């Protein structure tokens, strides 16, 4: 089965798990708009402990021409990167046509269909080609839906396991632990994607429970390239949500701590203006983590240059908060210690791409089973000298000199031997690597064979291209590093100190030329590389670097994976509301209760027409809303009944009103009112989303009249959102005996007014609905 080889899917030996302890890798197919799942559906899956990737079909442009079903040829490669055990088709009538579902079942995936009705009911169709089971479940609405989705997923996945059996849904994973990895990912730079792949491999080796979420430049590109859940790094609202439910944050690797772009980002102010780039842009998420008590780790970092004092101070501010720091070269370590930072806090290790597992590479883009490019190169290798060309955009004047030198060298080489030039761009996008490479190739003699990769290659395909090269001419660090690991000699062009450092560490410094070099020098180094290849001494050095990089990265990954799961969940705030609504948050000894509650409505629809969740009374709470699309004076809804505390003596009863809506356009439209125990409390509902605490004096053993009401005081604007906006919950919180002097009524907000108390004898709580 395809999912059995996925990194992190290690098989567990514990066969005694209950269904509730079985966690799987699940892919959910969703889209925004009418077919969107309710807000708490996917978070509930994560709260249950599953490894969930929520795939937005619109964002990935995976829908076919009809806009309702998927384009299978585009979806299959992405699913093969996610490698789920279960695919949940949340497309109502189905994004997957029956034949599409059969394609995925034939590949070893289990498909579950989900359909949500307008009334909040859910139908799940479970099973394979020959076995099926249908569950009908009312998940409810509002806060109760959170618990409803938890129950639905528990039942559905338990049934799924019983239907499919052990073999189909193996391996069983540990409960998921989210780790955020933040860097220059999803930007089309292949070097950074190799860094991410290496870090993810190490995290999965350290702990199969880790589910990586990528803080990316482009979330769609990161999800397509890696099959990992991603969000846009500089969307700070998304970042705040993600870090609340993460165990740890990783920053890196790559050269992220420098001041090339510090001035453009706003310099010192960039930390306070929500910068998207430079030191602060990469620092906001780690600082959120530290504020919330989550550890953050720096892995594979390249530091420098840092000439600005404000940039140096910004890096130090971040570095002192890090739980661990690993840098990729001694120059970065020396720079950080000069900030100053204690040298003992900094570990130097080879670049994390040395630790990348090349034995069974994970795809980085669309994999091809039979690459025409590789076939072409295999044929050329027998008759031509094959030179790979990796250049990048740089300073215009310097780049013109580079282009002249490379054109001159390759044109001379073509006079001596049949020549094929292979474009190996590492940064995608207009005016990036490919454009510079084409500038060179277009100026070569026509007899030179040109090979251009038709798309961004998978890692396995890139490795295949490298193995057909005689020599690589490269500006980029990771293009050269990967080539050396694969035994390909490289002629480097030193545009940045990190490039020269790499050639020095593999004892090939004579093959790294200054950026402003000549064609004769480039040709001379190409000839030398052809004649001698990559010597055994360099291969031995590289093997040592690979070993050290992997050991260091594994230690870092173990530190990250050791973080405890946070004491929270994707549904923490919503679940707290639902628990309180069910009475779970009430103290065990709280015996105050609403009883005999009667619902009335004037000018708006009744409770029955609205649905069971918006208008509800229990012994612990009263729920109410104005069910109208435009409030008008005279519209009102109310619960009326009794408030009781058994026993004897004076008590202070505390209540809490919850409504999370504010709107300055709706001032004085809807008023909330409570009348009980000799007081009337009122507040404009639109003024604040903060809960209101109300304290009332009540003598135990009596039944006090209580009325909770919403009324429209003036005409509001037209909107279908009024029922949701005005949904309010009055909840009993506490009942405490007080002295015989009694207690004064109090409220944390709103207005209090004395009214004659109404006492109702013979309270009977059996009328509570």
C-alpha positions in Angstrom: 0.0 0.0 0.0 1.3 3.5 -0.8 1.0 5.0 2.6 3.2 2.3 4.3 6.4 4.0 3.1 5.5 7.5 4.3 8.1 9.1 6.6 6.7 9.0 10.1 4.3 6.2 9.5 6.2 3.7 11.6 4.3 0.6 12.5 3.4 0.4 16.2 3.5 -2.9 18.0 0.6 -2.1 20.4 -2.3 -4.2 19.2 -4.4 -3.6 22.3 -5.6 -0.1 21.4 -9.3 0.7 21.5 -10.9 2.3 18.5 -10.6 5.7 20.3 -6.8 5.2 20.5 -6.4 4.6 16.8 -5.0 7.6 14.9 -4.5 7.8 11.2 -3.3 10.1 8.5 -6.5 11.7 7.0 -6.9 13.9 4.0 -10.1 16.1 3.9 -11.2 17.5 0.5 -12.9 20.8 1.1 -13.6 24.1 -0.7 -14.9 27.5 0.5 -18.4 28.6 -0.3 -21.7 26.7 -0.1 -20.0 23.3 0.2 -17.8 24.4 3.1 -17.7 22.2 6.1 -19.0 23.7 9.4 -16.1 25.6 11.2 -15.5 22.9 13.8 -15.6 19.8 11.7 -11.9 19.5 10.7 -10.6 20.9 14.1 -12.7 18.1 15.8 -10.7 15.5 13.8 -7.5 17.1 15.0 -8.7 17.2 18.5 -9.3 13.5 18.4 -5.6 13.0 17.7 -5.6 12.3 13.9 -2.9 13.6 11.5 -5.1 15.7 9.3 -4.4 17.6 6.1 -7.3 19.9 5.0 -6.9 20.2 1.2 -8.7 23.4 -0.2 -9.6 22.3 -3.7 -10.2 25.9 -4.9 -6.8 27.1 -3.5 -5.0 24.3 -5.4 -7.2 24.7 -8.5 -8.1 21.1 -8.4 -11.7 21.3 -9.6 -12.6 20.4 -13.1 -14.3 22.5 -15.7 -17.8 22.0 -14.1 -16.5 23.5 -10.8 -18.0 20.7 -8.6 -15.9 17.6 -9.3 -12.2 17.2 -9.1 -9.7 17.1 -12.0 -8.4 13.6 -11.2 -5.1 14.0 -13.0 -4.2 17.0 -10.9 -5.4 15.6 -7.6 -3.7 12.2 -7.7 -0.1 13.5 -7.6 -1.0 15.7 -4.5 -2.7 12.8 -2.7 0.4 10.7 -3.5 2.5 13.3 -1.6 0.1 13.5 1.4 -0.1 9.6 1.5 -3.2 9.4 3.7 -4.8 6.3 4.9 -8.3 7.8 4.8 -9.7 10.3 2.3 -12.8 12.2 3.4 -14.7 13.6 0.5 -16.6 16.5 2.1 -18.2 17.7 -1.1 -21.8 17.3 -0.2 -23.0 15.2 -3.2 -19.3 14.4 -3.7 -16.2 16.0 -5.3 -15.2 12.5 -6.2 -17.3 10.7 -8.7 -17.7 7.0 -8.1 -15.1 6.1 -10.6 -12.7 8.6 -9.0 -13.2 7.1 -5.6 -12.5 3.7 -7.1 -9.2 5.0 -8.4 -8.1 5.9 -4.9 -9.4 2.7 -3.4 -7.4 0.8 -6.0 -4.3 2.6 -4.8 -4.9 1.5 -1.2 -6.7 4.5 0.3 -10.0 4.2 2.2 -12.6 6.8 1.0 -15.3 8.2 3.3 -18.1 10.3 1.8 -19.6 13.2 3.9 -22.8 15.1 3.3 -24.1 17.8 5.5 -27.8 18.7 5.3 -29.2 22.2 5.7 -30.6 21.2 9.1 -27.2 20.3 10.5 -27.6 16.6 9.9 -24.7 14.6 8.6 -24.6 11.4 6.5 -21.3 9.5 6.3 -20.8 6.7 3.8 -18.1 4.4 4.9 -16.3 1.4 3.4 -14.7 0.1 0.3 -15.9 -1.2 -3.1 -18.0 -4.0 -1.7 -18.7 -3.0 1.9 -20.5 0.1 3.0 -22.2 1.5 6.1 -24.2 4.7 6.3 -24.4 6.7 9.6 -26.9 9.5 10.1 -25.9 11.9 12.8 -27.4 15.2 14.0 -24.3 17.2 15.0 -26.4 20.2 16.1 -25.6 23.9 15.7 -23.6 26.5 17.6 -21.4 25.4 20.5 -23.1 22.0 20.7 -21.9 21.3 17.2 -18.3 21.0 18.4 -19.2 18.1 20.7 -21.4 16.7 17.9 -18.6 16.6 15.4 -16.3 15.0 18.0 -19.0 12.3 18.5 -19.6 11.9 14.8 -15.9 11.4 13.9 -15.4 9.0 16.8 -18.4 6.8 15.7 -17.5 7.1 11.9 -13.8 6.3 12.3 -14.6 3.5 14.7 -17.0 2.0 12.2 -14.5 2.5 9.5 -11.9 0.5 11.4 -14.3 -2.3 12.0 -15.3 -2.4 8.4 -11.8 -2.2 6.9 -9.9 -4.3 9.4 -6.3 -4.2 10.7 -4.5 -4.6 7.4 -6.1 -1.8 5.4 -5.7 0.9 8.1 -2.2 0.1 9.2 0.0 1.6 10.5 -1.6 3.0 13.6 0.0 6.3 14.4 0.6 8.0 17.8 -1.7 10.9 18.7 -0.6 13.8 16.5 1.6 16.5 17.9 1.8 19.7 15.8 5.2 21.3 15.1 5.4 24.5 13.0 8.4 24.8 10.7 8.9 28.4 9.4 11.2 29.5 6.6 11.5 30.7 3.1 9.3 27.8 1.9 6.8 27.7 -0.9 8.7 30.4 -2.7 9.9 28.3 -5.7 13.4 28.0 -4.3 14.4 24.4 -4.6 17.3 24.8 -2.1 14.9 25.9 0.6 12.5 23.0 -0.2 15.4 20.6 0.2 16.1 22.1 3.6 12.4 21.6 4.6 12.4 18.0 3.4 15.5 17.2 5.4 14.1 18.8 8.6 10.8 17.0 8.2 12.5 13.7 7.6 14.4 14.2 10.9 11.3 15.1 12.9 9.6 12.0 11.6 12.6 9.9 12.6 12.5 11.4 16.0 8.8 10.9 16.7 6.1 9.5 14.5 3.6 11.6 16.4 4.9 14.8 14.9 2.7 16.4 12.3 4.5 19.3 10.6 2.6 22.4 9.6 4.6 24.7 7.4 4.7 28.5 7.8 5.3 29.3 4.2 5.7 32.2 1.8 3.0 30.6 -0.4 0.9 27.9 1.4 -0.4 26.4 -1.8 3.0 25.8 -3.2 4.3 24.3 0.0 1.3 21.9 0.2 1.8 20.9 -3.4 5.5 20.4 -3.0 5.5 18.5 0.3 2.0 17.1 1.0 2.1 18.9 4.4 -0.5 21.3 5.9 0.6 24.9 5.4 -0.4 28.4 6.1 0.9 31.8 4.9 3.6 32.8 7.3 2.9 36.6 7.2 -0.8 36.1 7.8 -0.4 36.9 11.5 -4.0 36.0 12.4 -3.4 32.6 10.9 -0.1 32.3 12.7 -1.6 33.2 16.1 -4.2 30.5 15.7 -1.6 27.9 14.5 0.8 28.6 17.3 -1.9 28.2 20.0 -2.3 24.6 19.1 1.4 23.8 18.4 3.8 22.0 20.6 6.9 23.8 19.2 8.1 26.1 16.5 11.2 25.6 14.3 12.8 28.5 12.5 15.1 27.7 9.6 17.1 26.7 8.0 18.8 28.8 5.4 20.2 32.3 5.5 17.4 34.1 7.3 19.3 36.3 9.8 20.8 39.1 7.6 20.2 42.7 6.9 20.0 42.7 3.1 16.3 43.6 3.4 16.2 45.0 6.9 15.9 48.6 5.8 13.2 47.8 3.3 11.2 46.0 6.0 11.1 49.1 8.2 14.2 48.5 10.4 13.5 48.9 14.1 9.8 49.5 13.6 9.4 46.2 11.7 8.7 44.2 14.8 5.8 46.5 15.6 4.3 47.0 12.1 3.8 43.4 11.2 6.7 43.1 8.8 6.4 40.3 6.2 10.1 40.0 5.5 13.6 40.2 7.0 14.5 39.5 10.6 11.3 40.7 12.1 9.1 39.0 9.4 10.6 35.6 10.4 10.7 36.6 14.1 7.0 37.3 14.8 5.9 33.7 14.8 8.7 32.5 17.2 7.9 35.4 19.5 4.2 34.4 19.6 5.4 30.9 20.6 7.5 32.2 23.5 4.7 34.5 24.7 2.4 31.4 24.8 5.1 29.3 26.5 5.9 27.2 23.5 9.6 26.4 22.8 11.1 27.5 19.5 14.3 26.1 18.0 16.7 27.5 15.4 17.9 24.8 13.0 20.4 25.1 10.1 20.6 28.9 10.3 22.9 31.0 8.2 23.6 34.4 9.8 25.1 37.5 8.3 25.8 40.0 7.1 24.6 42.1 10.1 26.0 45.6 9.8 23.0 47.5 11.2 23.0 47.8 15.0 19.2 47.6 15.0 19.4 44.3 12.9 22.0 42.9 15.3 19.8 43.8 18.3 16.8 42.2 16.6 18.6 38.9 16.0 19.9 38.9 19.5 16.4 39.5 20.9 15.2 36.4 19.0 18.2 34.2 19.7 18.0 34.6 23.5 14.5 33.3 23.3 15.4 30.1 21.4 15.5 26.8 23.2 18.4 25.7 20.9 20.4 27.2 18.1 22.2 25.3 15.3 24.0 27.2 12.6 25.5 25.9 9.4 29.0 27.4 9.5 31.6 28.8 11.9 31.2 32.3 10.5 27.6 32.4 11.5 28.5 31.1 15.0 31.2 33.8 15.4 28.7 36.5 14.3 26.1 35.4 16.8 28.6 35.3 19.7 29.6 38.9 18.8 26.1 40.1 19.4 26.8 39.0 22.2 25.4 35.5 22.8 27.0 32.8 24.9 29.1 30.5 22.7 27.8 27.5 24.7 24.3 28.1 23.4 25.3 27.8 19.7 26.0 24.5 17.9 27.7 24.5 14.5 26.9 21.7 12.2 27.0 21.1 8.4 24.1 22.3 6.3 21.0 20.3 6.9 20.8 19.3 3.2 23.8 17.1 3.9 21.4 15.1 6.1 18.7 14.8 3.4 17.9 11.1 2.8 18.6 10.5 -0.8 17.9 6.7 -0.7 14.2 7.1 -1.1 13.5 10.8 -1.7 10.1 12.3 -1.1 8.7 14.2 -4.0 9.1 18.0 -4.2 6.9 18.5 -7.2 4.9 16.5 -9.7 6.6 13.1 -10.0 7.0 11.5 -13.4 7.1 7.7 -13.9 8.9 7.8 -17.2 10.7 11.2 -17.7 11.4 12.1 -21.3 14.1 14.5 -20.0 16.0 11.6 -18.4 15.7 9.5 -21.5 17.1 12.4 -23.6 20.0 12.8 -21.3 20.8 9.1 -21.2 21.1 9.2 -25.0 23.2 12.4 -25.1 25.6 11.1 -22.4 27.1 8.5 -24.8 28.0 11.1 -27.5 28.2 14.5 -25.8 29.8 16.3 -22.9 26.8 17.2 -20.7 27.2 20.4 -18.7 24.6 21.5 -16.2 24.0 25.2 -15.8 22.7 26.8 -12.6 22.8 30.6 -12.5 20.7 33.2 -10.6 19.7 36.8 -10.9 22.1 39.2 -9.2 23.6 42.7 -9.4 23.0 43.7 -13.1 26.6 44.9 -13.8 28.2 41.8 -12.2 25.7 39.5 -13.8 26.6 40.8 -17.3 30.2 39.8 -16.6 29.1 36.4 -15.4 27.0 35.8 -18.5 29.9 36.8 -20.8 32.3 34.5 -19.1 30.0 31.5 -19.1 29.0 32.0 -22.8 32.7 32.3 -23.8 33.6 29.2 -21.9 30.8 27.0 -23.3 31.3 28.3 -26.8 35.0 27.4 -26.6 34.0 24.0 -25.2 31.6 23.4 -28.1 34.5 23.9 -30.5 36.3 21.0 -28.9 33.6 18.4 -28.2 29.9 17.8 -28.9 28.2 19.7 -26.1 24.8 19.5 -24.4 23.8 22.2 -21.9 21.1 21.3 -19.3 19.3 24.1 -17.5 19.1 23.5 -13.8 17.2 26.4 -12.2 16.7 26.4 -8.5 14.5 29.5 -8.1 11.2 29.5 -10.0 9.5 32.7 -11.2 9.9 35.5 -13.8 13.3 37.2 -13.9 14.7 34.3 -11.8 17.2 31.6 -12.6 15.6 30.3 -15.8 15.7 33.7 -17.5 19.4 34.2 -16.7 20.2 30.6 -17.9 18.3 31.3 -21.2 20.3 34.5 -21.7 23.4 32.3 -21.8 21.9 29.4 -23.8 20.4 31.7 -26.5 23.9 33.0 -27.2 25.5 29.6 -27.8 26.2 28.2 -31.2 23.2 26.3 -32.7 25.1 23.0 -32.7 25.0 23.0 -28.9 22.2 20.7 -27.7 19.8 22.4 -25.2 17.9 20.5 -22.6 15.4 22.3 -20.4 13.4 20.7 -17.7 9.7 21.0 -18.7 8.5 21.6 -15.1 9.8 21.9 -11.6 11.3 18.4 -11.0 10.7 16.0 -8.3 13.7 15.4 -6.1 14.1 11.9 -7.6 14.0 13.4 -11.1 16.5 16.1 -10.2 18.8 13.4 -8.9 18.4 11.6 -12.1 19.3 14.7 -14.1 22.4 15.3 -11.9 23.6 11.7 -12.5 23.7 12.3 -16.3 26.0 15.4 -15.9 29.7 15.5 -16.5 30.1 18.9 -14.8 27.8 21.4 -13.1 28.5 25.2 -13.4 26.7 26.7 -10.4 26.1 29.9 -8.5 23.7 28.5 -5.9 24.9 26.8 -2.8 22.5 23.9 -2.6 22.7 23.2 -6.3 26.4 22.7 -5.8 26.0 20.8 -2.5 23.5 18.3 -3.9 25.7 17.7 -7.0 28.8 17.0 -4.8 26.7 14.6 -2.7 25.8 12.7 -5.9 29.4 12.6 -7.1 29.2 15.3 -9.7 32.1 17.7 -10.0 31.1 21.4 -9.8 32.6 24.7 -11.0 31.3 27.3 -8.5 30.8 31.0 -9.1 31.3 32.9 -5.8 28.4 35.4 -5.5 28.1 34.9 -1.7 30.6 33.9 1.0 28.5 30.8 1.7 29.3 29.4 -1.7 33.1 29.7 -1.2 32.8 28.2 2.3 31.1 25.1 0.9 33.9 24.5 -1.7 36.5 25.0 1.1 34.8 22.5 3.4 34.8 19.8 0.7 38.5 20.6 -0.2 37.5 22.0 -3.7 38.3 25.6 -3.2 40.3 25.8 -6.5 37.0 25.0 -8.3 35.2 28.1 -6.8 35.9 31.1 -9.0 35.3 34.8 -8.2 32.1 36.0 -9.6 33.9 38.5 -11.9 35.9 35.8 -13.7 36.8 35.2 -17.3 35.7 32.6 -19.9 39.2 31.1 -20.0 39.1 30.5 -16.2 35.7 28.9 -16.4 36.8 26.6 -19.3 40.0 25.6 -17.5 38.0 24.5 -14.4 35.5 22.6 -16.6 38.3 20.7 -18.3 40.0 19.9 -14.9 36.7 18.7 -13.5 36.1 16.5 -16.5 39.6 15.0 -16.3 39.7 14.2 -12.6 36.1 13.9 -11.6 35.4 14.0 -7.9 38.4 12.5 -6.0 38.0 9.9 -3.3 39.4 12.4 -0.7 36.4 14.7 -1.4 34.0 11.9 -1.4 35.3 10.8 2.1 34.9 14.4 3.4 31.4 14.5 2.1 30.5 11.3 3.8 31.8 12.7 7.1 29.8 15.9 6.5 26.7 13.8 5.9 27.2 11.8 9.1 27.8 14.9 11.2 24.8 16.7 9.7 22.5 13.8 10.3 23.6 13.3 13.9 23.2 17.0 14.7 19.9 17.3 12.9 18.6 14.2 14.7 19.6 15.7 18.1 17.8 18.9 17.2 14.7 17.0 16.0 14.7 15.0 19.3 14.7 18.3 21.2 11.8 19.6 19.2 9.9 16.4 19.5 10.3 16.3 23.2 8.0 19.3 23.6 4.8 18.5 25.4 1.5 18.8 23.6 -0.1 22.1 24.7 -2.9 22.0 27.2 -5.3 23.2 24.6 -7.0 22.1 21.5 -8.3 23.4 18.2 -11.7 23.6 19.8 -10.6 24.8 23.3 -12.6 28.0 23.4 -15.6 26.5 21.6 -15.5 23.3 23.7 -15.4 25.3 26.9 -18.6 27.0 25.8 -20.2 23.6 24.9 -19.1 22.1 28.2 -20.6 24.9 30.2 -23.8 24.6 28.1 -24.0 21.0 29.1 -23.4 21.8 32.7 -19.9 20.5 32.8 -18.4 23.7 34.0 -20.8 24.1 36.9 -19.4 23.4 40.3 -20.5 20.0 41.6 -22.3 21.6 44.6 -24.1 24.3 42.5 -27.8 23.5 43.0 -29.2 26.8 41.8 -31.4 26.1 38.8 -33.8 27.6 36.3 -37.1 25.9 36.3 -40.6 26.1 34.7 -39.2 28.2 31.8 -41.7 29.3 29.1 -40.7 30.8 25.8 -42.6 33.6 24.1 -41.9 35.6 20.9 -43.4 38.7 19.4 -42.9 39.8 15.8 -40.3 37.1 15.1 -40.3 33.4 14.4 -40.8 30.9 17.2 -38.3 28.5 18.7 -39.7 25.6 16.6 -39.2 27.5 13.4 -35.6 28.4 14.3 -34.2 25.0 15.4 -33.4 23.4 18.7 -30.1 25.1 19.4 -30.7 28.8 19.3 -33.7 28.8 21.7 -33.1 26.4 24.6 -33.6 26.3 28.4 -31.9 23.9 30.8 -31.5 24.0 34.5 -28.0 25.6 34.0 -28.6 28.1 31.1 -31.0 30.0 29.0 -30.2 30.5 25.3 -32.1 33.0 23.1 -31.9 35.1 19.9 -33.9 37.4 17.6 -34.8 35.3 14.6 -35.3 38.0 12.1 -33.5 39.5 9.1 -34.4 43.0 10.3 -35.2 43.9 13.9 -38.0 46.4 14.3 -39.4 48.1 17.5 -41.7 45.7 19.3 -39.9 42.5 18.3 -38.9 40.5 21.3 -38.2 37.0 22.6 -38.0 35.9 26.2 -37.7 33.0 28.6 -39.8 33.4 31.8 -39.9 31.1 34.8 -38.3 30.5 38.2 -34.9 30.7 39.7 -34.4 28.6 42.8 -31.8 27.6 45.4 -32.7 24.8 47.8 -31.9 25.0 51.5 -32.2 28.1 53.7 -30.6 31.5 54.2 -29.4 34.3 52.0 -27.3 33.4 49.0 -25.4 35.4 46.3 -26.2 33.9 42.9 -23.8 34.7 40.1 -24.8 34.6 36.4 -22.8 35.2 33.2 -24.2 36.6 30.0 -22.3 35.6 26.9 -22.6 37.2 23.5 -19.6 37.6 21.2 -21.0 40.2 18.8 -20.1 43.8 18.5 -21.2 46.2 15.7 -21.0 50.0 15.9 -23.7 50.2 13.1 -26.2 48.4 15.4 -26.0 50.7 18.5 -29.3 50.7 20.4 -31.0 48.2 18.1 -31.2 45.1 20.3 -31.3 45.3 24.1 -30.7 42.4 26.4 -32.7 42.4 29.7 -32.7 40.3 32.8 -35.4 40.7 35.6 -35.0 38.7 38.8 -34.6 39.1 42.6 -35.8 42.7 42.7 -33.6 44.1 39.9 -33.8 44.7 36.2 -30.5 44.6 34.3 -30.2 45.9 30.7 -27.4 46.4 28.1 -27.1 47.3 24.4 -26.1 44.0 23.0 -23.9 45.5 20.3 -21.5 47.4 22.6 -19.1 44.7 23.8 -18.2 41.0 23.2 -16.9 40.6 26.7 -18.9 38.3 29.1 -21.0 40.2 31.7 -21.1 38.9 35.3 -24.3 39.6 37.3 -24.7 39.0 41.0 -28.1 38.7 42.6 -29.3 38.3 46.2 -31.6 35.3 46.6 -33.1 33.6 49.7 -32.8 29.9 49.5 -36.0 27.9 49.7 -38.0 30.4 47.7 -38.7 30.5 43.9 -37.9 33.9 42.4 -39.5 35.0 39.2 -36.9 35.3 36.4 -37.2 36.7 32.9 -34.5 36.9 30.3 -35.4 38.9 27.2 -34.1 40.4 23.9 -36.1 43.2 22.5 -35.6 45.5 19.5 -35.6 49.2 20.4 -35.1 50.7 17.0 -35.1 49.4 13.4 -31.9 47.7 12.3 -30.3 47.2 8.9 -31.3 44.2 6.7 -29.1 41.1 7.2 -29.5 37.4 7.4 -26.9 37.4 10.2 -29.1 38.8 13.0 -30.1 35.4 14.5 -26.4 34.4 14.8 -25.3 37.8 16.0 -27.9 38.1 18.7 -27.6 34.6 20.1 -27.0 35.1 23.8 -26.5 32.7 26.7 -27.4 33.4 30.3 -25.6 30.9 32.4 -25.7 30.1 36.1 -22.1 30.2 37.5 -22.2 30.0 41.3 -24.5 30.2 44.4 -22.8 31.1 47.6 -24.2 31.5 51.2 -23.7 35.0 52.5 -24.2 36.7 55.9 -27.6 37.7 57.2 -26.9 41.2 56.0 -27.4 40.0 52.5 -25.6 41.1 49.3 -26.0 43.9 46.9 -26.9 43.3 43.3 -23.9 44.0 41.0 -23.1 43.8 37.3 -19.8 44.1 35.5 -21.4 46.1 32.7 -24.9 47.5 31.7 -27.5 49.2 33.9 -29.2 48.0 37.1 -32.6 49.2 38.3 -34.6 48.2 41.3 -38.1 46.7 40.6 -40.6 45.0 42.9 -39.5 41.4 43.5 -41.8 38.6 42.3 -41.8 35.4 44.4 -43.4 32.3 43.0 -44.4 29.6 45.5 -44.1 25.9 44.9 -41.4 25.9 42.3 -41.4 22.7 40.2 -38.2 22.1 38.1 -39.9 19.4 36.1 -41.1 22.0 33.6 -37.6 22.8 32.4 -37.3 22.0 28.8 
